[in-house]
Amino acid sequence: MTFANTDAVRAHITGQRDRIFQDLAELTSFNSVHSTPELEDQLMGAADWVEQALTDAGLDVTSHDGIDGARIFIATKAPEPGQPTVLLYSHYDVVPAGDLSKWTNDPFTLTERDGRWYARGAADCKGNLVMHLAVLRALKELGNTNLGLRVVIEGSEEMGGEGLDHLIDTRPELFAADVIFIADTGNVSVGTPTLTTSLRGGGQMQVTLDTLNAPVHSGSFGGAAPDAVFAMVRLLDTLRDDNGLISIDGLDCSQTWPGLAYPEEDFRSDAGILDGVSVMGSGVAGVADQVWARPAVSITGWTSTPVAEAVNAVPATCSVNLQFRVPPGQSSAQVAEALEAHLRAHVPWGAHISISTSGLNDPFSTDTASQAVEFFSQCMASAYGKDVVTVGAGGSIPLCEKLQSIMPSAAITLFGVEEPSCLIHSPDESVAPEEIRDVAIAEALFLLNYAK
């Protein structure tokens, strides 16, 4: 589809390049990590910046104090009679920058190198936030939109978004919309317009094995004494088969992804897999099957005796944190139950096991045949000049399932300025400015042309 105002939208958004850079530079200057007391002023500074930016965009802005201490902003414009309302989402909090020595430049000073913009949050998710602001400026200059707008910006997404969840539960009317744009995913590569149609859910499981009353001397007892760490190694090894594929008793782990494939070489590059190290399931199952359509289990934490504190003793206890991912078609409770049953059934040597589960969130999938999603796909194709591809995502955005539960008839679309080379959550996170431009063009085209 060709839109009569495409050239005007493209010219206006392209002309904002310096303003977009300035916005992103100001917003990424805040080390806005949630749940870190010494950075509270940074989180609040970013919140103040967002509130002012939304006000400057001409919207009616309300601020809500989340129960987790982060401020949530809802900025609105009423629809013309009979027109639908579109909710635009993003967040202003970030993950910690980590070891600053691994960054080429200061992570809180937006830096341009080789055509990309580098800073913590440049892509996830402050790049998406400034993209929305560029769209709002374009709307004001190009005749505005007949649609209602509801811009929701939160400050604790990276820590689970408890404040936003609570506000949705207690004030669902604040989020009423017919179409929901979640700008927190992205394209499969720079210049390839992509819609994300599914997300895995997930949860956390803490597992502890105890084998002895206390550590015992490895010379006097090693060999016959049941080593808790060896027990844990044996137990966790049962969660993958000989091909490296996840295997959980009583749970279907063989689903296949029906859409766009994820080439193994692309995955090797995107994931930074070392030379000579195998991709799990290579030659047996596709990458897309494993990261978008099947359950996954990762060992994200391990507690025993640190190497620096090693002594001549057989360990008496070992604990791990498992993060599991749940594909559409399964529930997080179902996967948690199967995973716990599997672990209890495979405990070696009679070791005592204790398990606790937390943070369950269910998977999400969107209706790609809905009128709004199809129309936005056409807007993306017009903005990029090529057909849109659809993919799944292995990560979780619990907000999607939450909004779907209170507004089952709303069309939910996931997209954004990210792509694999952004290295979100890693040192030298970056964003391609043309992705901010083209996604903004697509969103502006939708808001200017979608009407009943």
C-alpha positions in Angstrom: 0.0 0.0 0.0 1.2 3.5 -0.8 0.2 6.4 1.5 -0.3 9.9 0.1 1.6 11.4 3.0 4.6 9.0 3.0 7.0 11.5 1.5 6.0 14.3 4.0 6.3 11.9 6.9 9.7 10.6 5.8 11.0 14.2 5.2 9.8 15.3 8.7 11.2 12.4 10.6 14.5 12.5 8.7 14.8 16.1 9.4 14.6 15.4 13.1 17.9 13.5 13.2 19.8 16.0 15.3 16.8 16.5 17.6 16.5 12.7 18.1 20.2 12.4 18.8 19.9 15.3 21.4 16.9 13.6 23.0 18.7 10.3 23.2 21.9 11.9 24.5 20.0 13.6 27.3 18.0 10.6 28.3 20.9 8.1 28.2 22.9 10.5 30.4 20.9 9.1 33.3 22.1 5.9 34.8 18.5 5.0 35.5 18.7 1.6 37.0 15.8 0.6 39.2 16.1 -0.9 42.7 19.6 0.5 43.3 19.3 3.1 46.2 22.5 4.9 45.3 21.1 5.5 41.8 17.6 6.7 42.9 18.4 10.3 41.8 19.3 9.0 38.3 16.1 7.1 38.0 14.1 10.2 39.2 16.1 12.4 36.9 15.1 10.3 33.9 11.5 10.3 35.1 11.5 14.1 35.3 12.9 14.2 31.7 10.2 11.9 30.4 7.4 13.9 32.1 8.7 17.1 30.6 9.1 15.6 27.1 5.6 14.2 27.1 4.2 17.6 28.3 6.2 19.4 25.5 4.5 17.0 23.0 1.2 18.5 23.8 -0.3 15.6 25.7 -2.3 15.5 28.9 0.3 13.9 31.3 -0.5 12.2 34.6 2.2 10.7 36.9 1.5 7.7 39.0 3.8 6.5 41.8 4.3 2.7 41.4 4.4 0.5 44.4 8.0 -0.4 43.5 9.1 3.2 43.7 9.2 4.0 39.9 7.0 6.7 38.4 4.7 5.7 35.6 3.5 8.3 33.1 0.3 8.1 31.1 0.0 10.8 28.5 -3.3 11.1 26.5 -5.1 12.8 23.7 -8.8 12.1 23.2 -10.0 10.5 20.0 -12.3 12.2 17.5 -15.8 10.8 17.8 -16.0 7.2 16.8 -12.3 6.8 16.3 -10.2 4.1 18.1 -7.4 4.8 20.7 -3.8 3.6 20.3 -1.6 2.9 23.3 2.1 3.5 22.8 4.5 1.8 25.3 8.1 2.1 26.3 10.3 2.3 29.4 13.0 4.6 30.7 14.9 2.3 33.1 18.0 0.3 32.1 20.1 -2.6 33.2 23.4 -1.8 34.9 26.3 -0.9 32.7 28.5 -3.5 34.3 32.3 -3.3 34.0 33.0 0.1 32.6 36.4 -1.0 31.3 34.6 -3.1 28.7 33.0 0.0 27.2 34.8 1.8 24.4 33.3 5.1 25.6 31.5 6.3 28.7 28.1 4.4 28.7 26.2 7.5 29.8 27.6 9.8 27.0 25.9 9.1 23.7 28.7 8.6 21.2 28.5 8.2 17.4 31.0 5.7 15.9 30.8 4.2 12.4 27.2 5.4 11.9 25.8 3.9 15.2 25.0 5.6 18.5 26.5 4.0 21.6 25.2 4.3 25.2 23.5 2.2 27.8 19.8 2.2 26.9 20.4 3.5 23.4 18.3 0.6 22.1 16.7 -0.9 25.1 14.6 1.0 25.6 15.4 4.7 25.4 15.8 4.5 21.7 12.2 3.4 21.4 11.1 6.1 23.7 12.7 8.9 21.7 11.2 7.2 18.6 7.7 7.8 20.1 8.6 11.4 20.8 9.8 12.0 17.2 6.4 10.5 16.0 4.5 12.9 18.3 6.3 15.9 16.9 5.6 14.7 13.4 1.9 14.4 14.1 1.7 18.0 15.4 3.3 19.3 12.2 1.4 17.1 9.7 -2.2 17.7 10.8 -2.3 15.5 13.9 -4.3 12.3 14.2 -8.0 11.6 14.6 -7.1 8.7 16.8 -6.9 8.7 20.5 -3.5 8.4 22.0 -2.4 6.9 25.3 1.3 6.9 25.8 2.5 4.7 28.7 6.1 5.0 29.9 7.3 3.1 33.0 10.5 3.0 35.0 10.9 -0.6 36.3 10.5 -2.9 33.3 14.0 -4.4 33.7 13.1 -5.4 37.3 9.8 -7.0 36.4 7.5 -3.9 36.1 5.7 -4.6 39.4 4.5 -1.0 39.7 2.9 -1.0 36.2 1.3 -4.5 36.9 -0.3 -3.2 40.1 -1.5 0.0 38.4 -3.1 -2.1 35.6 -4.8 -4.3 38.2 -6.1 -1.4 40.3 -6.8 1.1 37.5 -7.5 -0.8 34.3 -9.5 2.1 32.8 -6.3 4.1 32.5 -5.1 1.7 29.8 -8.2 1.3 27.7 -7.2 1.1 24.1 -8.2 -0.6 20.8 -4.7 -1.0 19.5 -1.5 -1.5 21.5 2.0 -0.8 20.2 4.7 -2.4 22.4 8.0 -0.8 21.3 10.4 -3.1 23.1 11.5 -5.6 20.4 13.0 -5.1 17.0 14.2 -6.3 13.6 16.0 -9.4 12.7 18.6 -7.2 11.0 19.2 -3.6 10.2 16.8 -2.6 7.4 14.6 -5.7 7.7 11.1 -4.6 8.9 10.0 -7.2 11.5 7.0 -7.8 13.6 7.3 -10.0 16.7 4.3 -12.3 16.9 5.0 -14.4 20.0 6.9 -14.2 23.3 7.9 -17.0 25.6 6.8 -16.7 29.2 8.9 -18.0 32.0 9.9 -18.2 35.7 12.7 -18.8 38.2 13.4 -22.0 40.1 15.8 -22.2 43.0 17.2 -25.7 43.6 19.3 -26.8 46.6 20.9 -30.2 47.1 22.2 -31.3 50.6 24.2 -34.4 51.1 26.2 -34.0 54.4 25.7 -32.3 57.7 28.8 -30.2 56.9 31.7 -30.3 54.6 34.2 -33.1 55.3 37.9 -33.5 54.7 38.5 -34.6 51.0 41.4 -36.8 52.0 39.7 -38.7 54.8 36.3 -38.9 53.1 36.6 -38.0 49.4 35.5 -40.7 47.0 32.9 -42.3 49.2 31.3 -39.2 50.6 28.4 -37.9 48.5 29.6 -34.7 46.9 26.7 -32.2 46.7 28.3 -30.4 43.7 28.7 -33.6 41.7 25.1 -34.5 42.6 24.0 -31.2 41.2 26.0 -31.7 38.0 24.5 -35.1 37.5 21.0 -33.8 38.1 21.2 -30.8 35.7 22.8 -32.9 33.0 19.5 -34.8 32.8 17.8 -31.7 31.4 19.6 -32.0 28.0 19.8 -35.0 25.7 22.8 -36.2 23.8 22.2 -33.6 21.1 22.1 -30.8 23.7 18.4 -30.3 23.3 16.2 -29.6 26.3 14.4 -32.6 27.6 11.9 -32.5 30.5 10.0 -35.6 31.5 6.3 -35.4 30.6 6.6 -32.1 28.7 6.6 -31.7 24.9 9.9 -30.1 23.9 9.7 -30.9 20.2 7.6 -28.0 18.8 8.7 -26.4 15.5 8.6 -22.7 14.5 6.4 -22.3 11.4 7.7 -18.9 10.3 11.0 -17.3 9.3 14.0 -19.5 10.0 16.9 -18.3 12.2 20.0 -19.3 10.2 22.6 -21.1 12.4 25.4 -18.9 11.2 23.5 -15.7 12.0 22.7 -17.2 15.5 26.4 -18.0 16.0 27.3 -14.4 15.3 24.4 -12.8 17.2 25.1 -14.9 20.3 28.9 -14.6 20.1 29.5 -18.3 20.1 33.2 -19.1 20.2 35.0 -20.9 17.3 34.6 -24.6 17.6 31.8 -24.5 20.1 28.6 -26.2 18.9 25.1 -24.7 18.6 22.8 -26.8 20.7 20.9 -29.3 18.6 22.8 -28.5 15.4 21.6 -30.7 12.6 18.7 -32.0 14.6 16.6 -29.0 15.5 16.5 -25.5 14.1 17.6 -22.5 16.1 14.1 -20.9 15.7 12.5 -24.0 17.1 14.6 -23.8 20.2 14.5 -20.1 20.9 10.9 -19.3 19.9 8.8 -22.5 20.0 10.2 -24.7 22.7 10.8 -24.6 26.5 14.3 -23.7 27.6 16.2 -24.0 30.9 19.3 -21.9 31.7 21.5 -22.1 34.8 21.7 -18.4 35.7 23.2 -18.8 39.2 25.4 -21.3 41.1 26.4 -21.3 44.7 29.0 -23.6 46.3 32.5 -22.9 47.4 34.1 -20.1 45.3 37.3 -21.1 43.6 39.2 -18.4 45.5 38.1 -19.9 48.7 38.6 -23.6 47.8 39.6 -25.9 50.7 40.3 -29.6 51.0 36.7 -30.5 51.7 33.8 -32.4 50.1 30.9 -29.9 49.6 27.9 -30.6 51.7 25.4 -28.4 49.8 25.0 -26.8 46.4 22.3 -24.4 45.1 21.4 -23.2 41.6 19.0 -20.7 40.1 17.3 -22.0 36.9 15.5 -19.7 34.6 13.0 -21.4 32.4 11.2 -20.1 29.3 7.8 -21.2 28.1 6.5 -21.1 24.5 3.0 -20.2 23.4 0.7 -23.3 23.8 2.1 -24.1 27.3 1.6 -22.3 30.6 4.3 -21.3 32.9 2.6 -23.2 35.8 2.6 -26.4 33.6 6.3 -26.1 32.7 7.2 -25.3 36.3 5.3 -28.4 37.6 6.9 -30.7 35.0 10.4 -29.3 35.7 10.1 -29.7 39.4 8.8 -33.3 39.0 11.7 -34.1 36.6 14.3 -32.8 39.1 12.8 -34.7 42.0 12.6 -37.9 40.0 16.3 -37.6 38.9 18.0 -36.6 42.2 21.1 -38.9 42.4 22.3 -40.8 45.5 19.3 -39.9 47.6 20.4 -36.3 48.0 18.0 -34.1 49.8 16.4 -31.6 47.4 14.5 -28.4 48.1 12.8 -26.3 45.3 11.1 -22.9 45.3 9.6 -21.2 42.2 9.0 -17.6 41.6 8.2 -15.0 39.0 5.9 -17.0 36.8 4.6 -15.2 33.6 2.8 -16.8 30.8 3.7 -16.7 27.1 2.0 -14.4 24.6 1.0 -14.5 20.9 -0.7 -11.9 18.8 -3.4 -12.2 16.1 -1.5 -11.2 12.9 -4.8 -11.3 11.0 -6.3 -8.4 12.9 -7.1 -5.3 10.8 -4.8 -3.1 12.9 -1.8 -5.5 12.8 -2.2 -6.0 9.0 -2.4 -2.2 8.5 0.7 -1.5 10.6 2.5 -4.2 8.6 1.7 -2.2 5.5 3.0 1.0 7.2 6.3 -0.8 8.0 6.6 -2.1 4.4 6.1 1.5 3.2 8.6 2.9 5.6 11.3 0.4 4.7 10.5 -0.2 1.1 10.4 -4.0 1.5 8.1 -6.7 2.8 7.7 -7.3 6.6 8.9 -10.6 8.2 7.4 -12.1 11.3 9.4 -13.8 14.1 9.0 -15.0 17.6 11.0 -13.8 20.6 12.6 -16.0 23.2 12.4 -13.4 25.9 9.4 -12.3 28.0 7.4 -9.1 28.2 4.9 -9.9 30.9 3.1 -6.6 30.1 1.7 -8.1 26.9 -0.1 -11.0 28.6 -1.3 -8.6 31.3 -2.8 -6.1 28.8 -4.3 -9.0 26.7 -6.0 -10.3 29.8 -7.8 -7.0 30.5 -8.4 -6.1 26.9 -8.8 -9.3 24.9 -10.2 -7.6 21.9 -7.3 -5.1 21.5 -4.8 -5.7 18.7 -1.3 -5.9 20.2 1.7 -5.3 18.0 5.4 -5.7 19.0 8.2 -4.0 17.2 11.0 -1.6 17.8 14.4 -0.1 17.0 16.5 -3.0 18.3 18.3 -5.6 16.1 21.0 -8.2 17.0 24.0 -5.9 16.6 22.6 -3.5 19.3 24.0 -5.8 22.0 21.3 -4.8 24.5 22.2 -5.5 28.1 25.9 -5.8 27.1 28.9 -3.4 27.0 28.9 -1.1 23.9 25.1 -1.2 23.5 24.2 0.8 20.4 21.4 1.7 18.0 21.3 2.3 14.3 19.8 5.8 13.8 18.2 4.7 10.6 16.2 2.1 12.6 14.8 4.9 14.9 14.0 6.9 11.7 12.2 4.1 9.8 10.3 2.7 12.8 9.1 6.3 13.5 8.0 6.7 9.9 6.0 3.5 10.1 4.3 4.5 13.4 3.5 8.0 12.2 2.0 6.6 9.0 -0.3 4.4 11.0 -1.4 7.1 13.4 -2.0 9.5 10.5 -3.9 7.0 8.2 -5.6 4.4 10.4 -9.1 5.6 11.1 -12.7 4.3 11.1 
